[in-house]
Amino acid sequence: MSPWSAPPPVPPELAAAFREYERALMADDLAALERLFAPGPTTLRGDGDGLLVGSEAIADFRRSRGGARPRTLVQTHVQVIDADHALVVAVTENRDGGRGQQTQLWARTVDVTGRRAWVITAAHVSTPPQALDTRVWRVVGDPLVPGSGAGPLLGEKLAVKDLYAVAGHRRGAGNPAWLAEAAVEQETSPVVQALLDAGADLTGITRTDELAYSLAGTNAHYGTPPNPRAPYRVPGGSSNGSASAVSLGQASIGLGTDTAGSIRVPAAYQGLFGLRTTHDCVDRTGLLPLAERFDTVGWMTRTADLLRAVGDVLLDSDPGPGGTDQLVVVPALLRLADDDVAAAVRTWAYERGARTEDHDVSSWSQWPASYGDLQAHQAWAAHGDWLRGRLDVLGADVRARFAHGAGVTEDDRVRAETILAGAAEVVRGLVGDRVLVIPSASSVAPPIGPDLAASTQRVRRATFRLVCPAGIAGMPALSVPLRTSDGLPCGACLVAAPGRDRDLLSLAERLTAR
């Protein structure tokens, strides 16, 4: 007699539940899928983007993703553990090519309806990656444009936001209609060329929110780039593609822009270093504008030393106006952020010798409206001729902002300019020759789910209060990556007087080397 016992047979109810799961997955039957996963906070589902913990998080993910890629089962293997538990491993073949695998732990227990049934308690899904993740990239190469072969950035991989001119390519600006009408660029933007001359290879051109007019990173046409540091949360915009490319490790330098936080917010959401430069200190030739009064060049990296190395290439060698490294924290400004973010920023700053100063910032609440009016007015001035009569080519959120810009009158513009001129003096006076520390964004990245539209609007309004002062005063602002007590990425933003970009880069390198 063999010392090995025969494997127990597969329970018919388990086989039926597995078949029902496959049917529900391909039909995007959300009610059935919820019923087939174990209820409660310990249920797991993981894939290449990250791990979801708890049945509610898994259900929210399914509601927001719009169904799974069509596939067929190639092989299915079952290991029955005992009468109430089994491991199911299936090999799958996607209709659009490539094979994947899913591993599921099934248990016979109480489901969401209260009856005893076979349900999934843990699942891991692996699918073949697409050759080109079009959520992140519009076009890539190996490299797309080679660098000079020598220089301080030799070996670095550059991702360029789809607003910069790259010779031989079109600028898509995050919108298919714009891309369809765009001419092939004859010259490369000077800032991109400078990085190529310094040895960096251009890996590709990355997605942006439409015409760079968003902070969330959820492009209505091309999808939402992944946020690997905070899976199933938004990446932050509008330099979202460049941020995701760097965070994913597909590039080491993400070139973007910052008009009202579009470097600082994605850097904070994805655990990156990011610099918004002093207004007009880096050449913007060849850059598609949004609002030239506020538009600036910026970049993101995973390390402070590389952030500084890029600055050594792009910034003027002039040391700037000078100043101290004294960090200043204003409690009223910290309170503009959620408690977990404020606590992370406060702790980081105080551990590095920050001084607390109380200032009346009640008037600051009036500035975002004026900033928004002037930004919208300039955005419409830049693109209104193209958009007039066809706003419907834009996603709903960006469409609403341009529609607002169309209605900003000359009197509104003059009023906004007057308010912001006074605001700039207030901000510069508060900062002086020190370094102000504030949250880079008001919260961690909002989760992708059915309530995303409402949550991003709330977060945008709150974050705008923190990001607009640097834009109002034309100041450099550098986001340093931190984590909340829950382990989610956030950022501490260092703000200094105009022209102190190099000081901030050196300071960030020293402060994060501890």
N, C-alpha and C positions, 0 to 999 in steps of 0.2 A: 504494500500500500504506500502511495506517495506521501512524504511528510508534508507536502504542500496541499492545503485545502483549496478547493475550487473557489474562484471569486464569486461573491454573492451576485445574484441576477439584478439587473437594473429594474427598480420598481416602475411599473407601468405609469403610475401617477407622475413620477419624475420625468419620464420620457415625454409625456403629454404636456407637462409644464414647460419643458425646454422647447418643444415645438411651438407652443403658444408664445413663448418669449420671442422666438425668431419671427413669427408672423407679426407680432405687435411692433417689433423693432422696425421691420421694413415698412409697415403701414403708419409708423409714427403714432401708434395708438397709446396716448399718454396715460389714459386710465388703466389700461391693461398692464403697461409697464410699471406703473406705481403699485399695482396689486401684486406683481411678480417679484418686487424687491421687498425685503424684510423692513417693516416699519421700525423707527427708532434711531437714536443718535450714534449707534455703533456700526451701521451698515456702511460699506466701503465701495467706492468705484474709482479706479485709477486708469490713466492712460498717459500718453507722452506729454500732455499738457500739465498734468498734476493729479493730485488725489482729492477726491470729494469725500467728506466724512459726514454721515447722517443722511437719512432718507429724504429729508426736506431739501438739503443741498443738491442731492442727486435729481430730485424732481424739478427743482428750479433750473438746473442745467438742461434737462431735456426740453423743458418748455421754451428755452431761449435758443436752442441750437438749430431748430428747423428740420430735424430728422437726421438719420444716419446715412452714410454713403451706401448705395445699393450693393448687395453682395450675395454670394451663395456659399453654402457650407460644402467644404471639400472632405473633411474628416471630422468625426466626433468620437471622443474617448471618454469613458466614464469610469471612475474609481469609486466604488461604493465603500464608504468608511464604516458605517453601521446602519441600522435600520432607519435612522433619521438624518443622516448626513452623507453627502456625496460630492466629489470633485469632478467637474465637467470641463474638458479641454477641447476646443474646437478650432480647426484650421479653416480660415475663410478666404475667399477670393473676391476681390472687389471688381465690380463691373468696369471701372475705369483703369484697371490694371493693378497687379501686385497682390501679394498674399499677406494676410494678417493672422492673428491668433487671439483667442479670448479664453480666459481661465476664470471659472466661476465656482464658488463654494455655495452649494445648495443645502438647505436645512428644511426639515418638515417641522413647521412651527405655526404660530398664529399669524395670519396675514392682516392687511389693513381692514378687511371686512369682519375680522374677528373669528374666522373659521380656520381650522387646521389645514395647512396646505404646504406644498413645496415652494419655497421662495429663495431668492438669491440673497446671501448675507455679505458676500464680498465678490468683487469682479475686477479683473484687469484686462484691458483691451489694448492690443498693439495693432496698428495699421501701417501700411507702407507710406512713408512720407511722400508728398507730392514733390516732383522735381523742382517746382517753383511755387513757393507759398505766396500766392498773389495777394494775400492780405497784407504781407510785409513788403514785397518787392513788386515793382512794375517791370523791371528788366534787370537781369544779372548777367555776369560773365565770369570768366576764370583767368584774368580779371576782365571786366568790361572795358576799362581803360588802364593800361599799365602805367605805373609811376616812372620816375626818371631813372630808377635803378640805384640811386644813391641819395643820401641825405639823412636828417635826423629821424624821419618817419619811415625809413626803409623797413619793409616787412609788415607794416600796418595795413589793415584792410578798411577802406573808407566806404561808408554808406551815405548817399547824398539825397536829401529830401527833394521830392519832385516839384520843386519851385526854382531850382538853380539850372542855368543853362549848361548843358554838356554837348559839345560839338558832335554832330552826327545823330543826335537824339532829339525827340520832342519833349516839351514840358507838359505833363498831364494835369498838374494841379489838383489831383484827387478827384477828377470829374471826367467821365467818359466823353461827354459832349465837347468839353474843352480840348481833350486830347485829340479827338477826331478832326478838329479844325486847326490844331497847332502846327506851325511850320517846323521843319527840322532846323535845329540851332546850328549856326555857322561858327560860333566862337564859344569857348568854355568860360564860364564865370571866373573872374580873377581869384576869388577865394578858393574855388575848387582847383584851379590851376596851380595855385601856391602850394596846396597840399600834395598834388601830384609831383610838382617840382621838388618837394621835400622828401620824396621817396615813397609816399603812400600809394597803394594800388586802389583804384576805384572798383569795388566789387559790384556795385549796382546802384540803381535809382529806386528810392523807397517811397512807399505810399505816404500820403498826407491827408488830413481831413480836408474837405473841399475848400479850395482857395485859402487854406490855412485858417479857417474861421471857426475853430472849435477848441475845446480843452479836453474832451472826453476820449477821442481816438476811435470813435465808432463810425466809420465811413459807410454811408447808406448804400454805396454801389459796390464796393470791393470787400466789405466785411471788416471785422474787428481784429487787428493783429493780436497775437497772443502776448500775454504778460507772464513770462516764465517765473518771475520772482513772486508773483501773486496770482496763481492760476485761477482762471474763470473770473477774473476781474479786468476792468478796462485797462488799456495800456497808457492812457493819457495822450492828449493831442496838443497841437496839430502835428508835431514832429514825431508822431507815433511810430511810423515805419522805421525811421532811423533808430529810435529808442529800442524797439523790439529786436532789430537786427543786432544791436550791440549787446543787449541783455541775453539773447539767444547764443551769442558767441559767433555769429555769422559775419560780424564786422567788429573792429576794435574802436573805430571812430565813427560817430553818428553826427553828420553835419545837418543842422536844422535851422530854424528861425525862432525868434521869441518876440512876439508883438504884445502879448498879454499873458505870458506864462507858458508858452508852448515849448520851451526847453525845460523850465523848472518843474512843471507838473509831471510830464512823463518821466523825468529823472527821479522825482520823488516816488512816483508810483512803482517804478521798476528798479529801485535800488542802485541808481547810477549817479555819477558826478555830472553836473551840467552847468555851463556858463552862458548866461545872457550878457553880451558885451555892452559897454558904454555906447550909447546911440551915436552912430556915424563914425565910430573908431575903426570899423572894418568895412572895406569896400563892398557896397551892395549892388554893384553893376552886374547885370545878368540875373538878378533875383526878381522873381515875380512879386510885386508888392501886394500887401493887404491894406495897411495904413501906414504910409511912409513917415508920419509923425512919430510912430512908435516902433516900426519894424527894426529888428536888429539881427545880426548873425549870431549863431550860437552853436555849441557842440556838446556832445555827451560821450563819456568813456566809462569804463569799469574801474579805473584807478585814477588817483589824483595826479600821479606823476605824468601819465599820458595826457591828461587834461592840460597840464602846464606845458608839456612839449608841443601840443598843438598851438597853444597861445604863443609860444616862442616863435612859431612860424607866421602866425596871422597878425599878431599885434605889433604895433610900432615899437621900436626899441627905446623910445622915450620912456623914462621911468615913471612919468606921471606926476601928479601934484604932491605925492607923498602923504603921510599920515601915520597914525599909530595902529597897532594890532589890538587895541582894547576892544573887547566884545561888549556889546550893550544889549540888554534884554529889557523890553518894555512889557510889563505884565498885561496891559490892556490889549496889546497886539497878539500876545499868546492866546488870549481868551477868544480871539476870532476863529481859532481852530478847535476841532473836537478835542475832548479831554485827553485821549490816548496820544494823539499827535503832539499836543501842547506839552504833555509830560515828558515825552521823548526829547523834544527840542530843549526844554528847560533843563533837564538833567545833563544833556550833552554840553550845553553852554556853560552851566555852572561848574561842571567838572573841569572846564578849561578857563576858568577865571573870569567869567562874564560878570559885569556890573549891572545891577538892577537900577532902572530909572523910571520914575512915574511921569507919564506925560498925558495930557488931555488929548485923546484922539477922537473925540466925539465928532469933530468936523470931517474926519476921514470917511465917515459913512456917506457923505454927499458926493465923494469923488467918483466912485464907480459909475454912477449914472452919467456924469459928464464925460468920463473916459469912454464909456460905451457909445454915447452919442457922437463924439468926435471920431472914434474908430469906425463906426458905422458910416458916418458921412464920408470919410476918406475911402472906405472900402467901396462905397457906391460910386464915388468919383473915379476910382480906378477901374471898376468892372461893370458899372451900370450900363454903359453903351452895349456891352455884349449880353448882359442879362435882361435888358428891357424887353418885355414881351415873352420871355421864356424862363421865368423863375422856376418853372416846374422841372427843369433839368437838375435842380438841386434837391438834396435831402431836406426833410421838413424842418429840422432845427436850423440849418444854415440858411435855408430859404427865408425863414422868419427874420433872421438877423439882417440879411440884405434888404428885405422889404422894409424893415425899420430904417435902414440907411437911406432908402429912397424918400422917406418922409421927413428926414431931418432938414429943417430949414436953415437958411443963412443966419437968421437970428439965433436959432438953437446952436449953431456952430460957434458964433461969436461968444455967446453966453458960456459955452463949454470951455472955449479957449481961455476966457477970463478966469473962470474958476480954477482951471488946471494950472494957469500961470502962478496964481497964489499958492496952490497946493505944492507946486514944485519947490517954492521957497521954504515952505514949512518942512518938507521932507529933507531937503538939503541942510536946513538948520538943525534938525534933530540928529541927523547922522554926523554932521561935522566932519572931523578927521578920524572918526572911529569906525567901527564895523558893527552895524546893526544885525542882530540875529532874530529871524522870524521863521515861522513855518513856511516851507516851500509851497504847500497846498494845505487846504483846510482840513483834509481828511485823508485816510488811506484810499486806495482805488476802489470805487464802488463795484460791487459784485454784478456780474452779468446775469440778468434774470428778468422776470416779467415786470418788475418795478423800475427797470433801469432808466427809462425816459424821465420819470419823475425825480429819481435820485440824482441823476446827472445835472438836472436843472438846479436843484437845491445846492449841490456841491459847487456848481459853476458860480452861482451867486456868492457863496461864502468864500470860495477861493479867490474870486476877482478882487475882493477887498484886500487880500494879502499880496497879490501879484502886481496890481496896478501902480502902487507908489513908485517902484523902481522905474516903470515905464513913464510915469508922469515926469520924473526928475531926470530921465535919461541916464540912470545909474547902472553900473554893472551889478549883477546878482548871481551868486554861485550856490548851487544846491549840493549839499553834502548828504550822502545816504545814511539814514538811520533806520531803526526798527522799533515798532511799538512793543508794549509788553506782551502782545499776542503774536509777535514775530512778523508782523506785516510791514512792508517797506513804507517809509515816509521820508521827509527831508527837512534839514535845517538849512535855511537860506541866509547867506552872508551878503549884506548889502553895504556898499561903500560909495564914496563920492565919485562923480564922473572922472574917468581916466585912471582909476585905481585897479584896473583889471589884473595887471601883473601882480599887484600886492595881494589880491584875493587868491590868485592861483598859488602863489607861494605860501600864503597863510593856510589854505586848505590842505596843502601837502604836509605842512608841519603839524597841523592839528590832528590829522588822521593817521600820522605815523606813530602815535603814542601807543 
